Amino acid sequence: MTLFAQQKPHTFHIPVMGTGFTIDTPLRIAKYGISSVISLVDDTLIEQMRKYYCEQSGEPYDEISGSLDDARALRITAYLDLLDRLTKLQVTALQASPFEPGSEITRYYELLPDSPLKQAYQNMLSNSNPEERQRLQKELRTQAIPGSIDVNIMTKLDRDFIRNGDILPPEFADAMAALRGYANSALKSSLVLSAGMNPRLYSYITRFKDFFPDENGTFKKQIILKVSDYRSAIIQGKFLAKRGVWVSEYRIESGLNCGGHAFATKGELMGPILEEFKQKREELVDSLLPVYTKALAANDRLPAAEPVEVRITVQGGIGTHYEHEFLLKYYRIDSTGWCTPFLLVPEVANVDEEHLNKLAAATERDVYLSDGSPLGILYWNLRDSASEQMRLRRIQEGHPGAPCPKSHAVTNTEFTTRPICTASRSYQTKKLAHLPQENLSDAQLAVITEEVLAKACICHELGGSVKIIHKIEPDATPTICCGPGIADFSKIATLEEMVGHIYGRLSLLTNSQRPHMFIRELKIYIDNLSKEWERYKLELSTRTPKYFSEVKENLLSGIDYYRNLANELIEDMRNSFLEDLKRLRQELEGLPLAE
């Protein structure tokens, strides 16, 4: 008999964090059934990590030179295949370990949440019959399955590749090559697509058989879409379904209460968005499945097995066991994503000792939503990171802007024919010299100058911590992209402690004033709306009065939704939740959003 074959061991996952924080996380925790996500942005770092782990494991290492035409894809495939091999060895060793205190298989089962699988383990422990106990242990060994080694492609990072002055064909562009690298790997896992729809990338998926059902109707590789709302899920899901590609999971992320890049909606809050997914989950499948099935038949492809899986997951700002359980039960979510708190768990994420201590001491004032990303997207940043210190030092010394060693975020052609990065010294020098010619008021000049200087080299420096830890670049200056939730925790924790916190076995919270995740998101939206209005008044925004009215109305509608939702909250939380809503409604209504 096979126990719970389709049930995932854990009810949380670890999302992608920067380019380096989770680049080797699967090697640390996949064997314990915990799924995590690797960024495919930085293939140079990926190659450096492959060299490191080949040396650590005794595997032969043959360098894949960056001068090769398809170096990016080849590097990604080689690294993912290495992770696949090493993780399988870890799982085999774990499954063979004895059921005794301190063993790997005991750790696997002790980490699990309350579930049928955990109960089966506890039944084995309490069984006094030696033969029956051995039989149960044999069954449990087969059920100690690993977490998924998923990968992330940020669809907006898709610069064309130039060699000897010539633009190579589209399949050599950054996102396209990353997709090919993953598709050609041996991994059986999921591709997380984030940052919006990229039609040429989505169409390119159809070139790879692993994304289509095999003879048994199952997928070797699945698609996860990170979405901001239901409408986005329908649009992107239908685009892929028409090409015979099924989305197995829709991963909802808070627009602003997150870590790293923050994609603000027009005031649509997480609670109402989750409610819409809850109400329309069957409708989502029913509307996409006929389109998908028709596309498979039109291309003579095998049908998927029934029923076709669709998972709904959520991440962004979750910080307590109660919030985790509420999302699972009330909104019928399949898994929650925990990001920022795991930056304080050295067993999971790569944060060098200096920044680990800074994160442990961080308050809400130490983390801010900045203009630091050269992609022009809001970005959560630790104020006193080495990267920020270096950025300010360059400004003080009169040569702002960073070197641009990797050029993944080159998008600007304001002063050049070939795109350059707005965080680069080349761009910032040219832009600052040109500002006096742009007929700006003193107030406008001050704001734009600050925004130009805010840009930081995130595509290189987000990998700084892991390069320090593994002595790849000991003098690296890391960028740290923690969300505001870092202020709720001040303890450098073990894996057991953080998982125990998620599952309610203990609490790691040290911020007694922590607001509910929905309240914090609402507050961030109001603060950001106020900031956008100030830019609008200076005539520095493309927003219209209609935009501000729409955002305000959506936020007020969200507040009304939360007032009704408060009845579902535990009594100890209900009163403070309602008081926070009342205060924030007054703050929102008091914003001077009209001339």
N, C-alpha and C positions, 0 to 999 in steps of 0.2 A: 504494500500500500504506500502511496506517495502522499505525504502530508503537505497541504497548503502550497502546492507547486507554483501557483500564480500570485501568491501574496508576497508583496515586498516586505523585507524584514523590518524596515523602519518607516515611520510616518513623517520623517523630515528628510531633507536633502541639503547639500551645501552648494549654493550657486557659484558661478564663476566670480573670482575676486581679482581684479586687475589683470596684469599679464603674468605676474609671477607668484602671487600669494597662494594660488591653488594649482600651480603648474605640475606639482608632483604629489598632490594630496591623495590621489587614488592609491599610490604606493604605500601610504600610511594607514588608510582606513577602509579601502574597498573590501579587504578581506573580512571586515567585521559587518559586511552587509550594508554599508553606508554609501550612497551614491553622491558623486561630486562632479564638478564641471571644470574643464581645463580651457583656458583661452588659447586660441590659435593665431593671435595677432603677431607675436614676436618670434619668427622662425629662427633668428640668430640665437635667442635665449633657449629656444627649444633644442637646437643643436648642441649648445653648451651643456644643457641638462642631460642630453643623451650621452655625451662624452663622460660626464660625471658618473652616471649610473652604470654605464658599461664598465668603467674602472672599478666601481664599488662591487659589482656583481661578478666580475671576471669575464664578462662577455667581450668579444673582440669589437674594437671600434675602428671604423673606416670613415674618415671625415667626408662629409658631403659639402663640397665647396660652394660658397655663395656665388661663384662665377658661372656655375652651371645654369642653363636656361630654365630648367624646371627645379631649381634647388629648393625653393619654398615647399612645394608639394612633396618632394622626396624626403626632405628633413622631417616634415610632419608625419608622413607615413612611417618612417624608420623609428621615430620616437614613440608613436602610439603602439607600434608593434612590440617595441621593447617593454612598454608598460603592460601590455597584454600578456607577454610571456612571464614577466616577473610576478605579476599579480596572480596568475594561475599557479605558479610555484608556491606562492604564499598560501593560497587557498588549499592546495593539496596538503601542505605541511600542517595547516590549521585543522583540517578535517581528520588528519591522522594523529593529532595530539591527544593525550589522555584527558578524560573528564576529571580533573583534579584542580584544586585551588591554584590560581596563577597561570594556568595553561591558556593557550590561545583560543581553544574551542570553548573553554569556560568563560573567557572574556567575551567572546562572541555572544553567547547566550545571556550573560549577565547584563550586557548593554541593551538588550531588546526591550521594547515597551511591553506593557501587558497586552497579550495577544494569544491566540490559539497555539502559536509556535512556542512562546515563552511558557505557556501552561504545560505543553508537552515536555519541555525541559524540566520543569519543576516536578512533574509526575515521575519522570525518570529518577530524579534525585531522591524522591520519597519512596521509591519502590525497593523493597527489601529482598526480592527474589533475584538471585544473581543471574539466572538465565534470562529472565524477563528484562532485567536491567541492561544486560548486554544487547538484547534485541532492540530495545528502545534507543540505546546509544548508537547502534549501527544506523538506525533510521534517522536519528538526529544529525549524524555526520553528513548524510546526503542532503539534508535540508539547510546546512550552513552555506548558503549561496552568497557570492560576493555582491557588493553594490556595483552600480553601473559606472563605467568610466566614460562620462559624457564630455562633449566638446562644445565650445561656443565660437560662433562666427558673428562678429558685429558687422552687419551688412553694409553699414555706411563706409566702412574702411575697405574700399575696393579700388584703390588707385591702379591705374594702368602701369604696366612694367615697361621701362625704357632701357634698351641696350644699344650701345653705339649710336645713340641719337634717334633710334627708331622705336616706335611703339609696337610692342609685341601683340599678338592676337589676344582677344578678350580673356581667353582661358588662362592666361598668365597673370591676370590682375590679382590683387591680393586676396580678396574673398574667394574668387574662383579657384585659385591655386590651393587655398586652404581647404576648400570643399573637396577638391580632388585628392589632396593628401589624406583626408579622413576617409573618403569613400574607398580608397585603395588599401586601407589598413585592415588588419584582421579583427579589429574590435567588433563586438556585437553590443551596440549601445545606441545612444541618441545624439543627434546634432541639434543644438540649441541655436536658433536663429533669432537675433535681437536687433533692435534699433530700426525697425520698419522694413517695408517690402523693397526688395531689390529684384526687379523682374528678370534681368539676365541671369542672376545667380539662382533664382528659384527655377527658372527654365533649365538651367544646367544640371540640376539634380536628376532630371530624367535620363541623363547619360549613364547613370550608374545603377547596376542591377540590384545592389544590396538594399536599395530603398523601395523595392517592389516585392510583393509576396513571392515566396519560393514555392516549390511543389507541394509543401504542406500548408500553404496559406499564411506562413509566418514571415516576419521581417528580420533581417539581420541588423539593419540600421533603421532607426525610426526618426521622425521629425518632431521636435518640440518648438513651438512658436512662443516667444515671449511677447505678450500683448498688453496693451493698456486698457482695453475695454472690449465689450462684446462685438461692437461694429468692426473693429480691427480684426478680430478673430474670424468673423464671417468673410470679410473681404479677402484676407490672406489665405484662409482655408479654402475658399472657392477657387482662387487663382491656382493653387496647387492641385486641388481635386480635379480640375479640368485637364490637368496634365498627368493624371493618374498617380499623384503623390498624396498619400494620406498623412494628416497631422494627428499623431497619437497623443499629443499632450498640448494643452494651452496653459502657459505659465503666466499668470497674472502678476504684475509687479506694481507696487505703489508708484505713482508718478514722481513723488518727491521724498517720501519717507523711506529712503533706501540707502545704499552706499554706492560710490562711484558716480557714473553719469545718471542724471535725473531728468526724465522726460515728462515735463509738466503737461497735464491735460488741461482742458478748458474748465477746470474746477470740478471735474467728475471725481468723486472720492471713492476710496476702495470699497467701503461698505455697500453703497448702491451698485457699484460695478459687480461685486460678488453676488449680490441679490439677483441681478439680471442673469448672470451665468447659472445660478441655482434654478431660476424659473424656466430658463430656455435651454437647458442642457440637452434634453431630448430633441428639441427643435433644431439645435445646432447639428446634431448627428443626422437627423432626418433630412435636413436640407442639403447636406454635403454628400451623403452616401450615394444617392442616385447619380449625381454628377461624377463622382469618383468611379463607381462601378461601370458607368458608360464609357469613361475614358480608358479604363483597363481593357474592356472588350474591344474598343476601337483600335487598340494597339496590340491586340492578340496577347495580352498578358493574363497570367493566372489570377483568379479572384483571391481576395483575402479571406482568411478563416472567419467564421462567424462565432461569436459577435465581434465586430470590429471595436477594438479598445479605444476609448477616448478618456484621458485623464485630465482633470482640472486641478492645478496646483497654484499656490500663491506664495509670494515672498515680498519682503520690504517692511522693516520696522517691527517685526514680531519679536517680543522680548520675554514673555512669560509662558509658563505652562498653561495658565488659564486661557490666554489668547490662542495658543496652539490648539488646545482642545476645542475651543469655541469655533474656530475656523473649520476644523475637521467635522464637527457634529452639526453645527447650525447651517453652515453653507455646503456641507457634504463635500468638502475638499479632500483630495486624495493624498496630498502631502504638502507640508509647509517648508519654505526655504529659510534657512538661518545663515546669515552672512557675517555681519559685523561682529557679533559675539565670539565667533570662532577665530577672529584675529588674535584673541587672547589665549588661544590654545596652541602651544608650540607643536604638539603632536599632529596638528591638522594643517595649519597655515604657516607660510614663511614670513615671519616678521623678525628682523634682527633685534638683538637684545636692547639696544638703545631705544628703538621705537616701540618695542614691547612695553617697556617701562613708561614711555610717554602715553601710550594708549591706556595703560592701567590707571594713570593719573588724570586722564582727560576729563574735562567737564564739557557742558554744552557750549561754553564760550570758546573752547579749543577746536571746535569743528564748525565749519561754515560752508554754505552753498556758494561756490565761487564761480568766476568766469574763467577759471584756469585751463579748461580744455580747449585745445586748438580746433576742435570740431564745432565750436560755437554752441555747445550744449552745457547746461549747468552741471556742476561737478562738486561732490562732497570732498572736502580737503581738511587734513590736519594742519593747523596753523604753524606749528613749530617743527614740522618735518625737515629733514636735511635738504630736501628739494626746495622747500619754501625759503629756507635760510639762504641757500645758494642763489635763488632767484632774486631775493632782496639785496644780497651782496653785489650781484652784477649791476643792479640798478644804481646802488650807492657808488660803485666804482666807475660809472659812466659808460658801461658797455652792456646794456640789457639784452635779453634774449639768450637762448641756449644753443649750443651746437646741435646739429640735426643728424645724428649718426645713422638713423634707421629709416626716416622719411615715410613712416606709415600714415601720417596724418597730413600729408601735403595736399592742400586743397585750394590755396589762394593764388590767383593770377593778377592781382591788382597792379603789381609792379614788374612782373616777369612773365615771359611766355610759358615757361615750364612751371607747374604748380610748386609752391613752397609752403612751409608750415608757418602759421602765425605765431608759434612759440619760438621760432628760430631768430637768431641774431640778425640774419639777413633781412627778414621781413620787418622786425621791430625797428631796426635802424632806418629803413626806408620809410616806414609809416610815420615815425615820430618826426622825421625831417620834413614830411609832406603836410603834416597837420596844420602848420601856420598858413598854408595856402588854401585851406578848406573853408575859410570865412565862418569860423565858429565863434560863438560867444565865449567868454571866460569860463562860464559854468559848463558849457558843452565840451570845451577843450579839456577841462579837468577830468570830466567823466570818461571821455574817450581815451585820454592818456592812461588813466588808471586801468581801463579795460584792456588796452593794448599790452601794458606791462604785466597784467595778471596771468597771461598765457604761459603755461609750463610744459616742459617736454615729457608728457606722460607716457608716450609709447616706449620710451627708453627707461625712464626713472621709475615706472611702476614695477619694473623687475629688479629694482635696486636691492631690496631686502634679501631675496633669494641668492643674489650674486655675492652679497656680503657673507651670508651663512655658509655658502659652499666655496668661498674663497675664489670665485670666478672674477670678481672685481671688488676687492676689499675696500676701496675708497669710493664706492658708489654713493650717490645721494638720493635715497629713496623718496618717492612720493607715497603717501599713505592715504588711501581712499576709504575711510571709515564713515559710516552713517552716523546720525545724531544719537543713535542708540548706544554708542560706545560709552556715553556718560552714565549709563545705568549699571555698568560693570566696572569693578576696579581690581578684580582678582585674576592673576595669571592662573589659568585652570588646566586641569587634566581632561582628557577625553571623557573619562567616566563622570567627572563633575559636570561638564557642559551637557552631556547627554542626559545625565540625571536631572539637571535643571529643566531641560526641555520636557522630560516626562514626569516632572513633579515629584521626584524622589528627594530633591533638595532645592534650595534657592540660592542663586549667586547674585541676586540683585543687591546693589548697595546704594541705589538712589531712591530714597524714600518718597521723593516728590515726583517720581516717574509718572507721566500721563499715560492713559490708554493709547495704544498704537493708532487708533482712529482719531483721537484728539490731537496727537502730535502731528499727524499728517495734515489735519485741518488747519492747525496753527501755522505750519510751514507754508501752506497755500495762501493764507491771508497775508503773511509777511512778504511772500514773493509777489503777490498782487500789488501790494503797496509799493514795492520796489519798482515794479514795471510801470506803475502810474507815474512815479517820479521821473523816469526816463521819458515817458510820453509827454509830460509837461515841458521837458527840455527839448522837445521835437527831435528826439533821438530814437524813437520807436516807430515801427511800421504798424503797430497795433492801432485799432480804431475804437472809438467810443462804444460801438456795438460789441466789440470783443470784451471790454471791461464789464459791460452790463451782463453779457452772457456768463462770464466767469462768476460774477457775484451771484446771479440767480441760481447757477448750478451749486454753488457753495451753500446758499440758503436752503435749497432743496435737500442737499445732503444733510444739513443740520436737522431739518424736519424728519428725515428718515431715521437719523440717529436717536432722536427723541422717542420715537416709537420702538426702536431697537433696544432702548434702555430697559424695557420690560423683560428682555431675555437675559439680562446680565444678573449676576449674583447680587444680593442685596448690599453687601459690603462695598461694592463697586458702583452701584447705581446712582447714589446721591452725588458723589464727586463727579461722575461722568456727566450728569445733568447740569451740575453747577458749571463745569468747564464749557459745556455747550452754550449755556446762557451767556457766559462771559465772552466767548468767541463770537457769538451772534452780535453782541453789542459792539465788539471791536470791528467786525466786518461792516455793520450798518453805519458805523462812524467814519469809515474811510471816505475821504472827499474825492469820489470818482467822477465828479462832474464839474465843469467850469461854472 
